[in-house]
Amino acid sequence: MNSPAVAPPLLMPGPDSPWSRVRQSMAWHGHVVVHASWHDWLPATLADPRLRPLLGTRDWQRLHALTDPQARDRFAASRLLLKYTAGAALQTPPDAVELASKAGGRPYLRGCDQIEVSLSHTGDLLVVGLSRRGRIGVDTERADRRIQYSAVQRHLCTPDERRRLATLPPDAQQHDLVNTWVLKEAYTKALGQGMRMGFTQFGFDAGHSTLLTPQGAPASHGEWSFATFELPGGHLVGVACHDAGHGDDGDTAVSTMLDEGFLGEVVDLMGRAAR
């Protein structure tokens, strides 16, 4: 059963999407998850003269360093989807959002340390997660992906999960495995660990909503929420959300969320430019 604390993914098929839904989700849930096909964002955006300022110098250079046309298109679309989503959440134009990467490649919004970011893609699907309450991780796979249980059980599953999975018929076992896979990917992304953290070090209950120890005992005190969602077209999205418990009024306008030190630098630069 999905946690009611996790917002369902919103379809945003292009720059003209209903971005007010992003602000609503951030206000109500403290986070937002959006998805789109990168084909829906291209090729019109590639021909848009605003693409270079939208991407920024760093990502523009990364775009043109890619030699595979499909990888280049997907990269451009993923960055545009993230920038438009962040712009909607921060109530600022998307070209004012500056993306950067932490050690290990995890993206973040420069100057807005309070907003956590996660990205995932598979095939033509792009997924973006933003949170103002704590860490967030998203992952996606084909819902019909076939995973050979005997080959992955000791690398993917805890002893408690293996006991549960061993009793399931094949179809139910496959469904459980794919849900477990995307949630473990999402959780380790949220922690900033990726594949560096062993998947047997933590597990989930049968409803894929509660974090457990390898032996099956509760491993958190309600600060984490988990859910999986099957999208039209057959993709599964896993979401892991952390609530750091800071409390806020739901205001994610850029004037509120912008880091004070970074804001000071911007004001100083603007002042010098005006002289």
Phi, psi and chi 1 to 4 in degrees:
 res  aa     phi    psi   chi1   chi2   chi3   chi4
   1 MET       -  132.7  179.6 -179.0  -64.1      -
   2 ASN   -72.0  144.9  -74.6  -21.3      -      -
   3 SER   -71.1  133.0  167.7      -      -      -
   4 PRO   -66.4  -13.0   23.1  -33.3      -      -
   5 ALA   -77.9  -11.6      -      -      -      -
   6 VAL  -101.8  123.4  179.1      -      -      -
   7 ALA   -75.1  137.0      -      -      -      -
   8 PRO   -66.6  148.4   22.6  -31.8      -      -
   9 PRO   -63.1  143.6  -21.7   33.6      -      -
  10 LEU  -106.7  133.5  -56.3  173.8      -      -
  11 LEU   -78.9  124.8  174.9   62.1      -      -
  12 MET  -128.1   88.0  -64.8  -69.5  156.6      -
  13 PRO   -82.0    7.9   29.6  -34.6      -      -
  14 GLY   170.8  176.5      -      -      -      -
  15 PRO   -57.4  -25.0  -25.3   35.6      -      -
  16 ASP   -93.7   19.1  -63.7  -33.0      -      -
  17 SER   -66.6  163.3  -62.9      -      -      -
  18 PRO   -76.6   82.5   27.7  -33.9      -      -
  19 TRP   -69.9  -14.6  -62.7  105.3      -      -
  20 SER   -61.6  -25.6   60.9      -      -      -
  21 ARG   -66.4  -30.2  -61.7  175.3   67.3 -163.0
  22 VAL   -64.9  -46.4  168.5      -      -      -
  23 ARG   -63.3  -38.0  -67.7 -169.6  -71.0  -84.7
  24 GLN   -63.6  -44.7  -70.2  172.0   -8.8      -
  25 SER   -64.6  -41.6 -175.9      -      -      -
  26 MET   -62.7  -38.0  -69.8  -69.4  -78.6      -
  27 ALA   -72.0  -41.7      -      -      -      -
  28 TRP   -83.4  -41.1  -64.1  -16.7      -      -
  29 HIS  -106.3  -18.8  -60.2  -79.5      -      -
  30 GLY    85.3   -1.3      -      -      -      -
  31 HIS  -154.9  168.2   66.6  -90.1      -      -
  32 VAL  -145.8  145.0   65.8      -      -      -
  33 VAL  -125.9  126.6  178.8      -      -      -
  34 VAL  -123.3  157.4  -55.8      -      -      -
  35 HIS  -143.2  157.5   67.0   96.6      -      -
  36 ALA  -165.4  159.8      -      -      -      -
  37 SER   -87.9  133.6  165.8      -      -      -
  38 TRP   -65.4  -22.1   62.2  -98.0      -      -
  39 HIS   -64.0  -32.0  -64.4  -73.1      -      -
  40 ASP   -71.4  -21.9  -71.1  -19.8      -      -
  41 TRP   -91.7   -9.8  -79.1   76.4      -      -
  42 LEU  -128.7  159.3  -57.4  172.1      -      -
  43 PRO   -91.7    0.2   34.0  -35.0      -      -
  44 ALA   -57.4  -40.4      -      -      -      -
  45 THR   -69.3  -27.7   49.0      -      -      -
  46 LEU   -68.4  -28.7  -73.6  179.9      -      -
  47 ALA   -87.7   -6.3      -      -      -      -
  48 ASP   -73.8  125.5 -167.6  -34.7      -      -
  49 PRO   -62.6  -15.3   22.0  -33.1      -      -
  50 ARG   -83.1   -0.9  -63.6  174.9  -60.7  168.6
  51 LEU   -60.8  -44.6  179.8   61.8      -      -
  52 ARG   -61.4  -50.2 -176.6  167.7 -175.3  165.7
  53 PRO   -66.6  -28.6   17.8  -29.9      -      -
  54 LEU   -66.3  -42.9  -86.7  169.5      -      -
  55 LEU   -74.3  -34.1  -71.3  179.9      -      -
  56 GLY    86.8  161.7      -      -      -      -
  57 THR   -60.0  -46.0  -58.7      -      -      -
  58 ARG   -62.5  -50.1  178.9  175.7  172.0  -85.9
  59 ASP   -73.5  -27.5  -80.3  -19.7      -      -
  60 TRP   -63.1  -42.1 -179.6 -101.6      -      -
  61 GLN   -67.3  -40.3  -67.6  171.9  -15.1      -
  62 ARG   -63.8  -39.8  -70.9 -176.2   64.2 -172.5
  63 LEU   -57.8  -46.9  175.0   68.9      -      -
  64 HIS   -81.8   -6.9  -73.3  -84.2      -      -
  65 ALA   -83.8  -16.0      -      -      -      -
  66 LEU   -79.0  131.1  -64.1  170.4      -      -
  67 THR   -95.1  -23.9   56.9      -      -      -
  68 ASP   -84.1  122.2  179.7   68.3      -      -
  69 PRO   -58.4  -39.7  -23.9   33.9      -      -
  70 GLN   -68.3  -41.0 -170.5  173.5   88.7      -
  71 ALA   -62.8  -37.3      -      -      -      -
  72 ARG   -66.1  -44.9 -169.7  162.4   53.0 -117.4
  73 ASP   -63.1  -44.2  -70.2   -7.5      -      -
  74 ARG   -64.9  -39.0 -174.4  171.3   56.8 -142.7
  75 PHE   -62.9  -46.8  175.7   80.8      -      -
  76 ALA   -60.7  -44.8      -      -      -      -
  77 ALA   -65.4  -40.7      -      -      -      -
  78 SER   -64.7  -40.0   68.1      -      -      -
  79 ARG   -68.9  -37.9  -71.3  -51.8 -173.3  -93.1
  80 LEU   -66.7  -43.0  -69.1  174.6      -      -
  81 LEU   -60.4  -43.8  177.9   62.1      -      -
  82 LEU   -64.8  -43.9  174.5   51.2      -      -
  83 LYS   -66.6  -41.5  -76.6 -154.0  164.7 -166.6
  84 TYR   -66.8  -38.4  -88.4   84.1      -      -
  85 THR   -66.0  -46.7  -56.2      -      -      -
  86 ALA   -64.3  -39.3      -      -      -      -
  87 GLY   -61.1  -41.3      -      -      -      -
  88 ALA   -65.0  -42.6      -      -      -      -
  89 ALA   -65.4  -37.5      -      -      -      -
  90 LEU   -92.2   -2.0  -64.0  169.0      -      -
  91 GLN    55.4   50.4  -59.9  177.2   47.2      -
  92 THR  -142.9  155.9 -168.7      -      -      -
  93 PRO   -60.3  145.3  -23.3   33.5      -      -
  94 PRO   -61.0  -30.0   16.8  -28.8      -      -
  95 ASP   -75.4   -6.9   58.8    0.1      -      -
  96 ALA   -88.9   -7.8      -      -      -      -
  97 VAL   -84.8  126.7  175.9      -      -      -
  98 GLU  -109.9  120.0 -175.5  176.1   -8.7      -
  99 LEU   -93.0  146.2  -57.4 -179.1      -      -
 100 ALA  -145.6  173.9      -      -      -      -
 101 SER  -127.3  136.4  -62.3      -      -      -
 102 LYS   -82.8  173.4  -61.0  178.7 -178.9  178.7
 103 ALA   -57.2  131.0      -      -      -      -
 104 GLY    95.3   -5.9      -      -      -      -
 105 GLY    94.5    0.5      -      -      -      -
 106 ARG   -68.2  125.9 -177.9  179.5  176.4   84.8
 107 PRO   -75.3  153.4   28.4  -34.2      -      -
 108 TYR  -149.9  166.3   71.1   97.0      -      -
 109 LEU   -97.3  113.9  -52.0 -179.0      -      -
 110 ARG   -63.8  128.8 -173.3  169.3 -177.6  -93.2
 111 GLY    88.9   -8.6      -      -      -      -
 112 CYS  -125.0   66.7  -63.8      -      -      -
 113 ASP   -64.7  -18.6  -66.3  -19.4      -      -
 114 GLN   -74.5  -16.4  -56.7   94.3  -36.3      -
 115 ILE   -99.0  120.2  -59.9  -69.4      -      -
 116 GLU   -93.5  148.7  -67.9  -77.0  -18.1      -
 117 VAL  -130.8  143.8  179.6      -      -      -
 118 SER  -144.8  144.4 -175.1      -      -      -
 119 LEU  -129.6  149.9  -65.7  170.8      -      -
 120 SER  -153.7  154.6 -176.0      -      -      -
 121 HIS  -154.3  151.8   66.3   82.4      -      -
 122 THR  -154.2  134.5 -173.6      -      -      -
 123 GLY    58.2 -125.6      -      -      -      -
 124 ASP   -98.1    5.3   64.4  -10.2      -      -
 125 LEU   -93.3  134.4 -178.9   69.0      -      -
 126 LEU  -115.7  139.3  -56.6  171.9      -      -
 127 VAL  -132.1  133.0 -179.1      -      -      -
 128 VAL  -126.0  135.6  168.8      -      -      -
 129 GLY  -124.1  135.8      -      -      -      -
 130 LEU  -128.7  144.4  -60.4  178.1      -      -
 131 SER  -143.4  142.3  175.3      -      -      -
 132 ARG  -107.0    0.0   60.8  177.4  171.7   82.3
 133 ARG  -107.0  -14.1  -71.2 -175.9  176.1  168.9
 134 GLY   164.2 -164.1      -      -      -      -
 135 ARG   -63.3  150.6  -64.6  -67.8 -171.4  104.8
 136 ILE  -142.6  142.6 -172.7  168.6      -      -
 137 GLY  -136.9  138.5      -      -      -      -
 138 VAL  -128.9  148.7  -64.2      -      -      -
 139 ASP  -149.4  154.2 -171.9   65.6      -      -
 140 THR  -141.5  145.6 -178.7      -      -      -
 141 GLU  -145.7  164.3  -64.2  -74.7  -11.4      -
 142 ARG   -66.0  132.6  -70.8  -73.2  -50.3  175.4
 143 ALA   -65.6  -25.9      -      -      -      -
 144 ASP   -96.2   14.1   58.0    0.3      -      -
 145 ARG   -60.1  133.6  177.6  177.1  176.5  178.8
 146 ARG   -94.1  122.5  -53.5  -57.4  -66.4  178.0
 147 ILE  -118.6  125.2  -57.7  175.0      -      -
 148 GLN   -79.1  107.7 -171.4  175.6   -8.1      -
 149 TYR   -57.7  -42.6  173.9   61.5      -      -
 150 SER   -63.2  -25.9   60.3      -      -      -
 151 ALA   -85.8  -24.7      -      -      -      -
 152 VAL  -114.4   -9.4  -56.7      -      -      -
 153 GLN   -56.8  -39.5   58.0  170.6  -45.0      -
 154 ARG   -83.6   -9.9  -64.4 -163.2  175.8  -84.0
 155 HIS  -104.1  -25.0  -56.3  -72.8      -      -
 156 LEU  -103.6  -33.3  174.1   63.4      -      -
 157 CYS  -113.2  145.1  -55.6      -      -      -
 158 THR   -77.6  166.2   64.9      -      -      -
 159 PRO   -55.6  -39.7  -29.2   36.5      -      -
 160 ASP   -64.4  -42.0  177.8   67.5      -      -
 161 GLU   -67.2  -38.1  -71.7  170.7  -32.2      -
 162 ARG   -63.8  -38.3  -67.5 -159.0  -60.2  -90.8
 163 ARG   -62.3  -40.4  -74.8 -168.4  -68.3  -89.9
 164 ARG   -70.6  -46.5 -177.5 -177.0   76.3 -117.7
 165 LEU   -65.9  -32.4  -75.3  160.1      -      -
 166 ALA   -64.4  -20.7      -      -      -      -
 167 THR   -92.2   -5.4   66.1      -      -      -
 168 LEU   -90.4  147.2  -61.9  178.1      -      -
 169 PRO   -66.3  161.0   21.4  -30.6      -      -
 170 PRO   -52.1  -47.7  -28.0   35.8      -      -
 171 ASP   -64.3  -44.0  -73.2  -12.9      -      -
 172 ALA   -66.1  -35.2      -      -      -      -
 173 GLN   -64.7  -42.1 -171.0 -179.3   78.8      -
 174 GLN   -63.5  -43.6  -78.0  -66.0  -49.0      -
 175 HIS   -61.0  -44.8 -179.8  -92.1      -      -
 176 ASP   -63.5  -42.5 -163.1  -53.4      -      -
 177 LEU   -62.6  -44.6  -86.0  173.4      -      -
 178 VAL   -65.8  -41.1  177.1      -      -      -
 179 ASN   -62.4  -42.2  -82.1  -93.4      -      -
 180 THR   -63.3  -42.5  -61.9      -      -      -
 181 TRP   -60.1  -51.4 -176.7  -73.7      -      -
 182 VAL   -67.7  -32.8  -63.1      -      -      -
 183 LEU   -71.9  -37.2  -80.4 -173.6      -      -
 184 LYS   -68.2  -37.7  -67.8 -161.6  173.7 -169.3
 185 GLU   -62.9  -45.4  -71.6  -85.0   10.2      -
 186 ALA   -63.3  -42.9      -      -      -      -
 187 TYR   -65.9  -44.6  178.9   56.3      -      -
 188 THR   -68.8  -31.6   54.6      -      -      -
 189 LYS   -64.6  -42.1  -75.3 -177.7  179.2 -179.6
 190 ALA   -60.9  -36.2      -      -      -      -
 191 LEU   -78.5  -10.7  -65.0  177.2      -      -
 192 GLY    78.7   20.7      -      -      -      -
 193 GLN  -102.9  -30.4  -64.9  -64.0  -48.5      -
 194 GLY    57.9 -139.5      -      -      -      -
 195 MET   -76.5   -1.8  -64.5  -63.0  -70.7      -
 196 ARG   -71.2  -21.0  -65.4 -174.1  -62.5  -84.8
 197 MET   -97.9  125.8 -176.7  175.8 -178.2      -
 198 GLY   -65.5  134.6      -      -      -      -
 199 PHE   -72.2  -12.5  -77.8  179.1      -      -
 200 THR   -88.5    0.2   59.1      -      -      -
 201 GLN   -83.9   -7.8  -63.7  177.3   35.1      -
 202 PHE  -156.2  158.9   62.7   96.0      -      -
 203 GLY  -143.8 -177.6      -      -      -      -
 204 PHE  -131.4  156.7  -67.7   98.8      -      -
 205 ASP   -75.8  179.7   65.5  -19.5      -      -
 206 ALA   -63.7  -26.9      -      -      -      -
 207 GLY   -87.9   -0.1      -      -      -      -
 208 HIS    54.8   41.1  -58.6   99.6      -      -
 209 SER  -129.9   -9.3   61.0      -      -      -
 210 THR  -126.3  130.8  -57.4      -      -      -
 211 LEU   -78.2  132.3 -170.8   67.8      -      -
 212 LEU  -127.6  158.0  -56.9  176.3      -      -
 213 THR   -74.2  167.8   68.0      -      -      -
 214 PRO   -56.6  -26.3  -28.6   37.3      -      -
 215 GLN   -89.0   -6.4  -69.7   71.2   39.9      -
 216 GLY   104.1    6.9      -      -      -      -
 217 ALA   -87.0  153.4      -      -      -      -
 218 PRO   -56.6  137.3  -25.7   35.1      -      -
 219 ALA  -115.1    4.3      -      -      -      -
 220 SER  -147.1  173.3   68.6      -      -      -
 221 HIS  -119.8   36.4  -58.4  -75.7      -      -
 222 GLY    93.2   -0.3      -      -      -      -
 223 GLU   -78.8  -15.2   67.0  -87.9   23.0      -
 224 TRP  -110.2  141.1  -77.9   96.5      -      -
 225 SER  -127.0  142.1  -61.3      -      -      -
 226 PHE  -135.0  149.6  -57.0   93.0      -      -
 227 ALA  -163.0  154.2      -      -      -      -
 228 THR  -122.8  147.5   58.1      -      -      -
 229 PHE  -135.6  132.4  -58.2   90.3      -      -
 230 GLU   -95.5  122.9 -171.2  163.6  -12.4      -
 231 LEU   -92.2  156.9  -55.6  179.5      -      -
 232 PRO   -57.1  137.1  -24.0   33.5      -      -
 233 GLY   101.2   -7.4      -      -      -      -
 234 GLY    92.9   17.7      -      -      -      -
 235 HIS   -97.9  148.7  -73.9   97.4      -      -
 236 LEU  -111.9  133.3 -169.8   69.6      -      -
 237 VAL  -117.1  127.9  172.9      -      -      -
 238 GLY  -105.6  138.0      -      -      -      -
 239 VAL  -129.7  131.6 -176.9      -      -      -
 240 ALA  -121.9  122.3      -      -      -      -
 241 CYS  -123.6  134.0  -69.5      -      -      -
 242 HIS  -110.2  136.7  179.3 -108.9      -      -
 243 ASP  -108.9  107.9 -171.1  -21.2      -      -
 244 ALA   -72.6   -9.2      -      -      -      -
 245 GLY    77.0   21.2      -      -      -      -
 246 HIS   -74.0  -32.9  -60.9  -44.5      -      -
 247 GLY    75.9  138.4      -      -      -      -
 248 ASP  -160.1  177.0   55.7   58.4      -      -
 249 ASP   -98.2    8.6   59.3    4.9      -      -
 250 GLY    83.9    5.5      -      -      -      -
 251 ASP   -84.9  114.8 -176.6    5.8      -      -
 252 THR  -116.3   19.0   56.1      -      -      -
 253 ALA   -59.2  144.4      -      -      -      -
 254 VAL   -59.3  -31.5   68.0      -      -      -
 255 SER   -65.9  -23.2   57.4      -      -      -
 256 THR   -92.5  -41.3  -56.8      -      -      -
 257 MET   -84.7  -19.8  -59.9  -60.9  -69.1      -
 258 LEU   -64.3  132.8 -161.9   62.1      -      -
 259 ASP   -57.7  132.7  178.1   79.7      -      -
 260 GLU   -61.2  -39.1  -70.5 -176.6    4.6      -
 261 GLY   -64.7  -43.2      -      -      -      -
 262 PHE   -66.7  -39.7 -179.1   69.5      -      -
 263 LEU   -61.9  -39.4 -177.8   58.6      -      -
 264 GLY   -61.6  -40.4      -      -      -      -
 265 GLU   -62.5  -42.9  -68.0  178.6   22.1      -
 266 VAL   -63.6  -45.9  172.4      -      -      -
 267 VAL   -62.0  -41.1  170.4      -      -      -
 268 ASP   -63.1  -44.7 -176.1   54.6      -      -
 269 LEU   -63.8  -40.4  -74.1  170.3      -      -
 270 MET   -64.7  -38.3  -69.3  175.4   66.5      -
 271 GLY   -65.5  -42.1      -      -      -      -
 272 ARG   -67.0  -36.1  -81.4 -176.7  -79.9  168.3
 273 ALA   -67.9  -28.7      -      -      -      -
 274 ALA   -79.8  -17.9      -      -      -      -
 275 ARG   -82.1      -  -71.0 -163.0  -68.5  -90.2
